[in-house]
Amino acid sequence: MEGKDREIIARYGADMLRFVSRTVRCHEDAEELVQDTFVRALRSLSQFDEGRASMRTWLTRIAYNEVMRYHETRKNVPTMVPLNEQQNNTPETSDDDRRRDMLEQAIRRLPKDDRMLVSMRYADGLSIRDIAFITGMKEQSLPVRMQRIREKLKLEIRKIRD
């Protein structure tokens, strides 16, 4: 492995593991998918185009494809890692806990593609442009899709509350 390869893995490895771990609950599977991501990326590094996406976004696209392939071949439904496993251990009120639990339940009820979009936008903080690149969706259609997902979440939260 070349120095540049090691540098890429060192710089982006933790980000890719966080991204994959949100929908792949088995830690060993998540690690394997991240390894597969870097193998694919390093083999096709000559195809990386800085003008189209950042290195992080390009790697996330490869990781996204690996995750989708993983779930397709195993017929697993991606699940989101609970928000309290992603956050720091800060004291919160029971009201905050209740809201977070309702949001998590609502997210779990979304179709897998919608859950992945929510994860990329809100957990990873990716831009609409980056999400479009990663998923292959049209950038112009994503804001509308995200709005529809937010509406679905509102409906699911109301159902949970009632």
CORURBEL-V906099 format. One record per helix or strand of 2 or more residues. SS is the DSSP state (H for helix, E for strand). FROM is the first residue (numbers start at 1). TO is the last residue. If there is no record, write none. Layout:
# CORURBEL-V906099
SS,FROM,TO
SS,FROM,TO
This chain:
# CORURBEL-V906099
H,3,21
H,27,43
H,45,47
H,55,74
H,83,86
H,94,108
H,112,123
H,128,135
H,139,161
